[in-house]
């Protein structure tokens, strides 16, 4: 299953908003340095979907605001 994610870093709080069945908007307090924001996004999305973090991975957009995530 693939999920499209639009990311906003350095936000005031961690928030997730479901836009459609496979599209989310995530705000995170993490900074986009050394993969910190990517790790935070994986954690937030995994908690929202009720899956383990180890089952989530970034397929496309590792250094972009628009990411494609996959649940393995």
Order of alpha helices (4+ residues) and beta strands (2+ residues): beta-beta-beta-alpha-beta-beta
